[in-house]
């Protein structure tokens, strides 16, 4: 009798373990369907890899579908080909939604979040402090010499500054006309035009003092250059936002916390530094992302 009882107990335990294992296996199998997408440039690749690492850390298996064309990535997520990817508030507002220009970061985020939910059944999670938008960069030596920290300071000291830009910047709607409308005339000491790819090289050779740039350019991690504060918000914000299919966040609500953790860790300076490790130091983006994620 004792032996029969013992056998029954063992069989019951084995059955429970098998059921439990099957349940875990099913859950894991479901989680394997999460697909992270990215656009095809350094910063977006780093961000997407950080999202993937966060999801893996939360117990999910992640498929990576990286380097999708900017022109089709929104369609890819709407069609369910990918589950999430990093976007920018300004791109979402102006390019995807076709809304008029807005410059307050919170207002832009709120509008994008609302419309993405209503139109596309997409959730916009917390936005980063990191802003990859238009900006003006000045040689740090010139900034310190003339006490220039903001674009207003630049306008007030324009007569001391040699300005350089691409040939279309003086006429472009979001170029010099926008600056003049918001800050007033800029009476620069001199103005030169050059290919955009050469801007930091030309500043390093002391040919110009200030150029238009993007606020997370890799070179901004160098002490040689200083990003000026857009104190009157002439340009729209391009804060990083995770775009996630509503179906995914409802099925796996834990993904929200995992992705928001990444957003909390990034500001503009930090993102520029990560870009620099890839673009300047020539390291692999996934290695850089893993190193940063492990430091959180």
Helices and strands as residue ranges (DSSP letters): H 2-31, E 34-37, H 42-57, E 62-65, H 73-78, E 84-88, H 89-90, I 91-96, H 105-120, E 122-131, E 134-139, H 140-146, H 151-156, G 158-160, E 162-165, H 176-183, E 190-193, G 196-198, H 199-204, E 210-214, G 218-221, E 225-227, E 239-245, H 246-251, H 254-264, H 268-279, H 285-294
